[in-house]
Amino acid sequence: MTIWQPTLENTTKPRYVALADTLADDIKEGRLLPGNRLPTHRDLAEHLGVTVGTVSRAYSEAERRGLIQGEIGRGTFVRKPAESPSLATYVQEPGIIDLSANVPNLEQRHTEAMRRALGELANDSQLGDRLNYQAAEGLTAYRSAGADWMTRGGLTMPAERVLVTNGGQHALLITLMALAKPGDTVLTEKLTYPGIKAIAGNLHLNLRGLEMDAEGILPEALDSACKKGTARFLFCVPTLQNPTTATMSAARRQHIAALARTHDLTIVEDDVYGFLMPDRPSPIASYAPERTYFVTSLCKSVLPSLRVGYLAVPEGNSERFSAVIRSTVWMSSPLMTEIATRWIQNGTADELADWQHREAMARQDIAAHILHRWEYQTYSGSMHLWLTLPDPWRAHDIAQSARSRGVLLSPAATFAVARSGIPHALRICLMGPASRAQLERSLTVIAELLTESPDLCCATL
C-alpha cells in the first residue's frame, strides 16, 4: 500500500479531470507502481478538500483510461500490465511461457504449407494481376471462397454479401464504423473480447455488459436492457465465447434473434472460434439474416499471418461497407487473399483448421489432468479455458505470482465491461506454448500456486 497525497493547485480543469491527470502523471513517473493501493474515496476527498463525488468521478475516469482497477471489499489499485483493458501485444519473451494470448499453435506443417503456396504463386503466369489495386470488397473469386468457408459453420451466404477484410478485428472495426455513431450503446457479454473494448474506445461508443450463464448472454438481461435504454447494437460471441467459453444452444440463439427483432437491434456476431466446435448450432445470422453482421477469419483457424477475414452483411449493404473498407485499408492484401482462396479451394485451410482442433483437444486433456481439482469452464476443442479461483486467491495476485515464475496469465479484469462484479477468475490460453511439454510445465505452476497461500506467494515477489 502507498500513501498517495496529490495536490490540485493552479489548474483550470474540472477537478475530477485534474485528479485523473495527476494520477496518470504519477504512474508514468514511477511515483505510483502497479499494485499500489490508492486512498479510499473519503480519505482522498478529505485530503484534497473536495467532495467524495469528485474523487469517485476521478477514479472512474482513471479506470476508463485503464490506469486503475477497483475491487469490491479490497479497494482501488494501480493496474498491473497484465490487467490492461486494451488489445495486448503478443511478444514472445525468452524464458516466459505465455498463457495470456489466445493464439493458434504453429508447427512445421504451417511453414511448409506457406512455402508451397509462395512457390506456386511465384510461378503463376497471372501473378502480375495480383500486384495492383483491386476492389475494396475483394474479387468475386475471393468473396466466393469466403462464402464457401462460412458454409462450414452452417451459414449459407451468397458471395455478393461477403466482403474480404484484413482479419476478424478489421471486420468488427468497419462494421461499427459503418453503422454506429459516437455515443451509441453496444450491448455485449459482461465479460467480453478485449478487442471490442478497444474498438469502442476508439469510436467513442458505450459498452454495456449483460449478465451471462453457461450459454452466454441471458435473454432476460438483453430484454431488460433494451426496455430500459436506447441500445442499438448487440455484439456477441455465441460459440466458445472469449473469455468464458460459454456456448449458446440453438434455442438460445433463436431467442436472442427474436429479441433483436422485437427491439430493432443490430447484431454483430463473432464466429472466429466456431471451427473448434464442428457440431455447434447454426449461427444467429441464420435466424436473423436481415439484421446480423457475421464475422469470421482464417487467423485463428489457419495461420495468424494470413490476415484474411470475411464479413457477411445483410442484403443491400455491400456497397456501403466497401466504402468503409476503402477508407481504412483500401483493400485487403491481394497476395494473402489469393493464398487464402487457394487454400479454401484445395482443402489446405480445412486440413490446418482440423489439425488446430485436434491439437486443442490434446491440450485440453493435459489441462484436465493437471487442473482437475479446481472449477473451470471449457469445451473439449477450445483453445482456452475459464478458471474460477478458490478463496482467498484474487486474479491480479495470482497473475503477478505466476509472472514471477515465468507464466503469463489474463485476469478477469482484462475482459470486464464494468468495474463492479468482476469475478476472481483467469482465462488460460492453451495453444501459445510451443510444445505440449511447455504447456504442462506452465499449468503445473498454476496448480502449485493454487495450493499455496496468496500472502506467502506475494510476500516473496
C-alpha positions as CSV (number, residue, x, y, z in Angstrom):
1,M,0.0,0.0,0.0
2,T,1.2,3.6,-0.7
3,I,0.2,6.9,0.9
4,W,-0.7,8.9,-2.2
5,Q,-1.3,12.6,-1.4
6,P,-1.7,14.6,-4.6
7,T,-2.4,18.3,-4.9
8,L,-4.8,20.2,-7.2
9,E,-3.2,23.6,-7.2
10,N,-3.2,26.1,-10.1
11,T,-5.5,24.2,-12.5
12,T,-8.4,25.4,-14.7
13,K,-9.5,21.9,-15.5
14,P,-12.5,20.3,-13.8
15,R,-11.2,18.9,-10.5
16,Y,-12.0,15.3,-11.3
17,V,-10.1,15.6,-14.6
18,A,-7.2,17.2,-12.9
19,L,-7.1,14.5,-10.3
20,A,-7.2,11.8,-13.0
21,D,-4.4,13.5,-14.9
22,T,-2.3,13.8,-11.7
23,L,-2.8,10.1,-11.2
24,A,-1.7,9.4,-14.7
25,D,1.4,11.5,-14.3
26,D,2.4,9.8,-11.1
27,I,2.1,6.4,-12.6
28,K,4.1,7.5,-15.7
29,E,6.9,8.9,-13.5
30,G,7.0,5.9,-11.2
31,R,5.7,7.6,-8.1
32,L,2.9,5.1,-8.2
33,L,3.7,1.5,-9.1
34,P,1.5,-1.4,-10.4
35,G,-0.3,-3.0,-7.5
36,N,-0.1,0.1,-5.2
37,R,-3.3,0.6,-3.3
38,L,-4.9,4.1,-3.5
39,P,-6.6,6.0,-0.7
40,T,-10.3,5.5,-0.2
41,H,-12.7,8.0,-1.9
42,R,-13.5,9.5,1.5
43,D,-9.9,9.8,2.7
44,L,-8.7,11.4,-0.5
45,A,-11.7,13.8,-0.6
46,E,-10.8,15.0,3.0
47,H,-7.1,15.4,2.0
48,L,-8.0,17.5,-1.1
49,G,-10.9,19.4,0.4
50,V,-13.3,18.2,-2.3
51,T,-16.5,16.1,-2.3
52,V,-16.5,12.3,-2.3
53,G,-18.3,12.6,-5.6
54,T,-15.4,14.4,-7.2
55,V,-13.0,11.6,-6.2
56,S,-15.4,9.0,-7.4
57,R,-15.6,10.7,-10.8
58,A,-11.8,11.0,-10.9
59,Y,-11.4,7.3,-10.1
60,S,-14.0,6.4,-12.8
61,E,-12.1,8.4,-15.3
62,A,-8.8,6.8,-14.4
63,E,-10.3,3.4,-14.7
64,R,-11.8,4.3,-18.1
65,R,-8.2,5.1,-19.2
66,G,-7.0,1.8,-17.9
67,L,-4.9,3.2,-15.1
68,I,-6.6,1.6,-12.0
69,Q,-8.8,-1.2,-11.0
70,G,-11.3,-1.3,-8.2
71,E,-12.2,-4.5,-6.3
72,I,-15.2,-4.7,-4.0
73,G,-14.1,-5.1,-0.4
74,R,-10.4,-4.6,-1.2
75,G,-10.0,-1.1,-2.5
76,T,-8.6,0.6,-5.6
77,F,-5.3,-0.4,-7.1
78,V,-2.9,0.8,-9.8
79,R,-3.3,-1.7,-12.7
80,K,-0.7,-4.2,-13.5
81,P,0.4,-4.6,-17.1
82,A,-1.4,-8.0,-17.3
83,E,-4.7,-6.2,-16.5
84,S,-4.6,-3.7,-19.4
85,P,-8.1,-3.5,-20.9
86,S,-6.8,-2.8,-24.4
87,L,-5.6,-5.2,-27.0
88,A,-2.5,-7.0,-25.9
89,T,0.7,-7.0,-27.9
90,Y,1.8,-10.6,-28.5
91,V,5.6,-10.8,-27.8
92,Q,7.3,-14.0,-27.0
93,E,9.8,-13.3,-24.2
94,P,12.7,-15.6,-23.6
95,G,12.1,-17.9,-20.6
96,I,8.4,-16.9,-20.4
97,I,5.5,-19.2,-21.2
98,D,2.6,-17.1,-22.4
99,L,-0.9,-18.4,-21.5
100,S,-2.4,-14.9,-21.8
101,A,-2.7,-14.7,-25.6
102,N,-5.3,-16.7,-27.5
103,V,-3.1,-17.6,-30.4
104,P,-3.1,-20.7,-32.5
105,N,-0.3,-23.3,-32.3
106,L,2.1,-23.4,-35.2
107,E,4.5,-26.2,-36.3
108,Q,6.5,-27.2,-39.4
109,R,3.4,-28.1,-41.4
110,H,2.4,-24.4,-41.4
111,T,5.8,-23.3,-42.7
112,E,5.7,-26.0,-45.4
113,A,2.2,-25.0,-46.5
114,M,3.2,-21.4,-46.8
115,R,6.4,-22.3,-48.6
116,R,4.5,-24.3,-51.2
117,A,1.9,-21.5,-51.6
118,L,4.5,-18.9,-52.2
119,G,6.3,-21.1,-54.7
120,E,3.1,-21.7,-56.6
121,L,2.3,-18.0,-56.6
122,A,5.7,-17.1,-57.8
123,N,5.4,-19.4,-60.8
124,D,1.8,-18.3,-61.7
125,S,1.6,-16.5,-65.0
126,Q,-1.2,-14.3,-63.7
127,L,0.8,-13.1,-60.7
128,G,1.0,-9.6,-62.2
129,D,-2.7,-9.3,-61.9
130,R,-2.4,-9.5,-58.1
131,L,0.1,-6.7,-57.8
132,N,-2.2,-3.8,-58.5
133,Y,-5.1,-2.2,-56.6
134,Q,-8.3,-4.2,-56.5
135,A,-11.9,-3.7,-55.5
136,A,-12.2,-2.9,-51.8
137,E,-14.6,-5.7,-51.1
138,G,-12.4,-8.3,-52.9
139,L,-12.5,-10.1,-56.2
140,T,-15.5,-12.2,-56.9
141,A,-13.5,-15.4,-56.6
142,Y,-12.2,-14.2,-53.1
143,R,-15.7,-13.4,-51.9
144,S,-16.9,-16.8,-53.2
145,A,-14.2,-18.5,-51.2
146,G,-15.3,-16.6,-48.1
147,A,-18.9,-17.7,-48.6
148,D,-17.7,-21.3,-49.0
149,W,-15.7,-21.0,-45.8
150,M,-18.9,-19.8,-44.0
151,T,-20.9,-22.8,-45.1
152,R,-18.6,-25.0,-43.0
153,G,-20.0,-23.1,-40.0
154,G,-23.6,-23.6,-41.1
155,L,-24.2,-20.3,-42.8
156,T,-25.3,-20.2,-46.4
157,M,-24.5,-16.8,-47.8
158,P,-24.4,-15.5,-51.4
159,A,-20.9,-14.2,-52.4
160,E,-22.2,-10.7,-53.2
161,R,-23.0,-10.3,-49.5
162,V,-19.5,-11.4,-48.3
163,L,-16.6,-8.9,-48.1
164,V,-13.0,-9.6,-47.6
165,T,-11.3,-7.9,-44.6
166,N,-7.8,-7.9,-43.0
167,G,-8.8,-10.3,-40.3
168,G,-11.7,-10.5,-37.8
169,Q,-10.6,-7.4,-35.9
170,H,-10.8,-5.3,-39.0
171,A,-14.2,-6.7,-39.8
172,L,-15.5,-5.7,-36.4
173,L,-14.0,-2.3,-36.7
174,I,-15.5,-1.5,-40.1
175,T,-18.9,-2.8,-39.0
176,L,-19.2,-0.4,-36.2
177,M,-17.6,2.4,-38.2
178,A,-20.3,1.9,-40.8
179,L,-23.2,1.6,-38.5
180,A,-22.6,3.4,-35.2
181,K,-22.1,7.0,-34.2
182,P,-20.2,8.4,-31.2
183,G,-22.3,7.9,-28.0
184,D,-24.2,4.9,-29.3
185,T,-24.6,2.0,-26.8
186,V,-23.4,-1.5,-27.8
187,L,-24.6,-4.4,-25.6
188,T,-22.3,-7.3,-25.0
189,E,-21.5,-10.0,-22.6
190,K,-20.3,-8.6,-19.2
191,L,-17.0,-10.3,-19.8
192,T,-16.1,-9.7,-23.4
193,Y,-13.3,-9.8,-26.0
194,P,-10.8,-7.0,-25.3
195,G,-10.7,-6.1,-29.0
196,I,-14.3,-4.9,-28.9
197,K,-13.4,-2.7,-25.9
198,A,-10.5,-1.2,-27.8
199,I,-12.8,-0.5,-30.8
200,A,-15.5,1.0,-28.6
201,G,-12.9,3.3,-27.0
202,N,-11.6,4.5,-30.4
203,L,-15.0,5.1,-31.9
204,H,-16.4,6.7,-28.6
205,L,-19.1,4.1,-28.2
206,N,-20.5,3.0,-24.9
207,L,-20.3,-0.7,-23.9
208,R,-22.9,-2.2,-21.6
209,G,-22.3,-5.7,-20.3
210,L,-25.1,-8.1,-19.8
211,E,-25.4,-10.9,-17.3
212,M,-24.4,-14.4,-18.5
213,D,-24.7,-18.0,-17.8
214,A,-23.0,-21.1,-19.3
215,E,-24.7,-20.3,-22.6
216,G,-23.6,-16.7,-22.7
217,I,-26.0,-13.7,-22.6
218,L,-29.2,-14.2,-20.7
219,P,-32.2,-13.3,-22.8
220,E,-34.0,-11.7,-19.9
221,A,-30.9,-9.4,-19.3
222,L,-31.0,-8.4,-23.0
223,D,-34.7,-7.8,-22.9
224,S,-34.4,-5.7,-19.8
225,A,-31.5,-3.6,-21.1
226,C,-33.4,-2.9,-24.3
227,K,-36.6,-1.8,-22.4
228,K,-34.6,0.5,-20.1
229,G,-32.2,2.0,-22.5
230,T,-31.6,3.1,-26.1
231,A,-29.1,0.5,-27.2
232,R,-28.9,-0.1,-31.0
233,F,-26.3,-2.8,-31.2
234,L,-25.5,-6.2,-29.8
235,F,-22.0,-7.7,-30.0
236,C,-21.7,-11.4,-29.0
237,V,-19.6,-14.5,-29.5
238,P,-22.1,-17.3,-29.4
239,T,-19.6,-20.2,-29.8
240,L,-16.7,-20.7,-27.3
241,Q,-17.1,-17.1,-26.1
242,N,-14.0,-15.2,-25.3
243,P,-13.1,-15.4,-22.4
244,T,-15.6,-17.8,-20.7
245,T,-16.1,-20.4,-23.5
246,A,-19.9,-20.1,-23.0
247,T,-21.7,-21.5,-26.0
248,M,-25.3,-20.8,-26.9
249,S,-27.7,-23.6,-27.7
250,A,-29.9,-23.4,-30.8
251,A,-32.8,-22.4,-28.6
252,R,-30.8,-19.5,-27.0
253,R,-29.7,-18.3,-30.4
254,Q,-33.2,-18.2,-31.7
255,H,-34.4,-16.4,-28.6
256,I,-31.6,-13.8,-29.0
257,A,-32.6,-13.3,-32.6
258,A,-36.3,-12.9,-31.7
259,L,-35.5,-10.3,-29.1
260,A,-33.3,-8.4,-31.6
261,R,-36.3,-8.2,-33.9
262,T,-38.6,-7.1,-31.1
263,H,-36.2,-4.3,-30.1
264,D,-34.8,-3.5,-33.5
265,L,-31.2,-4.4,-32.5
266,T,-28.4,-4.8,-35.0
267,I,-26.4,-7.9,-34.2
268,V,-22.6,-8.2,-34.7
269,E,-21.8,-11.9,-34.4
270,D,-18.2,-13.0,-34.0
271,D,-17.6,-16.6,-35.0
272,V,-13.8,-16.8,-35.1
273,Y,-13.7,-19.8,-32.8
274,G,-16.6,-21.7,-34.4
275,F,-14.3,-24.0,-36.3
276,L,-13.3,-25.6,-32.9
277,M,-16.8,-26.9,-32.4
278,P,-17.9,-28.8,-35.6
279,D,-21.3,-29.7,-34.1
280,R,-22.2,-26.2,-33.0
281,P,-25.7,-24.9,-33.7
282,S,-26.3,-22.7,-36.7
283,P,-25.2,-19.0,-36.3
284,I,-27.5,-16.3,-35.1
285,A,-27.2,-14.9,-38.6
286,S,-29.2,-17.8,-39.9
287,Y,-32.1,-16.9,-37.7
288,A,-32.0,-13.1,-38.2
289,P,-30.1,-12.5,-41.5
290,E,-31.7,-9.1,-42.1
291,R,-30.0,-7.6,-39.1
292,T,-26.9,-9.7,-38.4
293,Y,-23.3,-8.9,-39.4
294,F,-21.4,-12.2,-39.3
295,V,-17.6,-12.1,-38.8
296,T,-15.2,-15.0,-39.3
297,S,-11.5,-15.3,-40.3
298,L,-8.6,-17.6,-41.0
299,C,-6.3,-16.1,-38.4
300,K,-7.2,-18.4,-35.5
301,S,-8.0,-21.5,-37.6
302,V,-5.4,-21.5,-40.3
303,L,-2.5,-19.0,-39.8
304,P,-2.2,-15.7,-37.9
305,S,-0.1,-14.0,-40.6
306,L,-2.7,-14.8,-43.1
307,R,-4.6,-11.7,-42.3
308,V,-7.8,-12.6,-44.1
309,G,-11.3,-12.3,-42.6
310,Y,-14.8,-12.4,-44.0
311,L,-17.8,-10.2,-43.2
312,A,-21.3,-11.2,-44.2
313,V,-23.7,-8.3,-44.4
314,P,-27.5,-8.1,-44.8
315,E,-28.8,-7.7,-48.3
316,G,-28.2,-4.2,-49.8
317,N,-25.3,-3.2,-47.5
318,S,-22.3,-4.3,-49.6
319,E,-21.6,-1.0,-51.3
320,R,-21.7,0.9,-48.0
321,F,-19.2,-1.4,-46.4
322,S,-16.9,-1.4,-49.4
323,A,-16.6,2.4,-48.9
324,V,-15.6,1.9,-45.3
325,I,-13.0,-0.8,-46.2
326,R,-11.6,1.7,-48.7
327,S,-11.4,4.4,-46.1
328,T,-9.4,2.2,-43.7
329,V,-7.0,-0.1,-45.7
330,W,-8.3,0.5,-49.2
331,M,-8.4,-3.3,-49.8
332,S,-7.2,-6.5,-48.2
333,S,-3.8,-7.8,-49.3
334,P,-4.4,-9.4,-52.7
335,L,-1.4,-11.8,-52.3
336,M,-2.6,-13.1,-48.9
337,T,-6.2,-13.3,-50.1
338,E,-5.1,-15.2,-53.1
339,I,-3.4,-17.8,-50.9
340,A,-6.4,-18.0,-48.6
341,T,-8.7,-18.5,-51.6
342,R,-6.5,-21.3,-53.0
343,W,-6.2,-23.0,-49.6
344,I,-10.0,-22.9,-49.1
345,Q,-10.5,-24.4,-52.6
346,N,-7.8,-27.1,-52.4
347,G,-8.5,-28.2,-48.8
348,T,-5.4,-26.8,-47.1
349,A,-7.4,-24.5,-45.0
350,D,-9.6,-27.4,-43.8
351,E,-6.5,-29.5,-43.1
352,L,-4.8,-26.8,-41.0
353,A,-8.1,-26.0,-39.1
354,D,-8.7,-29.7,-38.4
355,W,-5.1,-30.0,-37.1
356,Q,-5.6,-27.0,-34.8
357,H,-8.8,-28.5,-33.5
358,R,-7.1,-31.9,-32.8
359,E,-4.2,-30.1,-31.0
360,A,-6.6,-28.1,-28.9
361,M,-8.3,-31.3,-27.8
362,A,-5.0,-32.9,-26.9
363,R,-4.1,-29.8,-24.8
364,Q,-7.4,-29.8,-23.1
365,D,-6.7,-33.3,-22.0
366,I,-3.4,-32.1,-20.4
367,A,-5.3,-29.3,-18.7
368,A,-7.9,-31.7,-17.4
369,H,-5.3,-33.9,-15.9
370,I,-3.4,-31.0,-14.1
371,L,-6.3,-28.8,-13.1
372,H,-9.0,-31.4,-12.3
373,R,-9.1,-30.2,-8.6
374,W,-10.4,-26.8,-9.5
375,E,-13.5,-25.4,-11.1
376,Y,-13.3,-24.3,-14.7
377,Q,-15.4,-24.0,-17.8
378,T,-14.3,-25.1,-21.2
379,Y,-15.1,-27.4,-24.2
380,S,-13.0,-30.3,-25.4
381,G,-11.8,-28.5,-28.6
382,S,-11.5,-24.9,-27.1
383,M,-8.2,-23.0,-27.4
384,H,-8.8,-21.6,-23.9
385,L,-10.5,-22.3,-20.6
386,W,-12.0,-20.1,-17.8
387,L,-10.7,-20.9,-14.3
388,T,-12.6,-19.8,-11.3
389,L,-10.2,-19.1,-8.4
390,P,-10.7,-20.6,-5.0
391,D,-10.7,-18.3,-1.9
392,P,-8.6,-16.5,-0.9
393,W,-6.9,-16.1,-4.3
394,R,-7.6,-13.0,-6.3
395,A,-7.0,-12.7,-10.0
396,H,-4.4,-10.0,-10.0
397,D,-2.4,-11.7,-7.2
398,I,-2.1,-15.0,-9.0
399,A,-1.3,-13.3,-12.3
400,Q,1.6,-11.5,-10.5
401,S,2.8,-14.6,-8.7
402,A,2.6,-16.7,-11.9
403,R,4.6,-14.0,-13.8
404,S,7.4,-14.2,-11.2
405,R,7.6,-17.9,-12.0
406,G,7.7,-17.4,-15.8
407,V,4.0,-17.8,-16.8
408,L,1.8,-15.0,-18.2
409,L,-2.0,-15.1,-17.4
410,S,-5.0,-12.9,-18.2
411,P,-7.1,-12.0,-15.2
412,A,-10.9,-11.4,-15.4
413,A,-10.5,-7.6,-15.3
414,T,-9.0,-7.7,-18.8
415,F,-12.4,-8.7,-20.1
416,A,-14.8,-6.8,-17.8
417,V,-17.0,-4.2,-19.3
418,A,-17.9,-2.6,-15.9
419,R,-15.8,-2.0,-12.8
420,S,-18.2,-3.9,-10.5
421,G,-19.0,-7.6,-10.2
422,I,-15.7,-8.8,-11.7
423,P,-15.2,-12.4,-10.8
424,H,-12.0,-13.8,-9.5
425,A,-11.1,-15.9,-12.5
426,L,-8.5,-16.3,-15.2
427,R,-8.6,-17.0,-18.9
428,I,-5.9,-19.7,-19.6
429,C,-4.9,-20.0,-23.2
430,L,-3.6,-23.4,-24.1
431,M,-2.2,-23.0,-27.6
432,G,0.5,-20.4,-27.2
433,P,3.2,-22.7,-25.7
434,A,5.4,-24.1,-28.4
435,S,5.1,-27.7,-27.1
436,R,2.8,-29.8,-25.0
437,A,5.6,-30.2,-22.5
438,Q,5.8,-26.4,-22.1
439,L,2.1,-26.3,-21.6
440,E,2.3,-29.0,-18.9
441,R,5.1,-27.1,-17.1
442,S,3.1,-23.8,-17.1
443,L,-0.1,-25.5,-15.9
444,T,1.8,-27.2,-13.2
445,V,3.0,-23.7,-12.0
446,I,-0.7,-22.7,-11.7
447,A,-1.7,-25.8,-9.9
448,E,1.2,-25.3,-7.4
449,L,0.2,-21.7,-6.8
450,L,-3.4,-22.7,-6.2
451,T,-2.3,-25.0,-3.4
452,E,-0.3,-22.2,-1.7
453,S,-1.2,-19.2,0.3
454,P,-1.5,-15.9,-1.7
455,D,0.0,-14.0,1.2
456,L,3.1,-16.2,1.2
457,C,3.4,-16.1,-2.6
458,C,3.0,-12.4,-2.9
459,A,5.4,-11.7,0.0
460,T,8.2,-13.4,-1.9
461,L,7.9,-11.2,-5.0
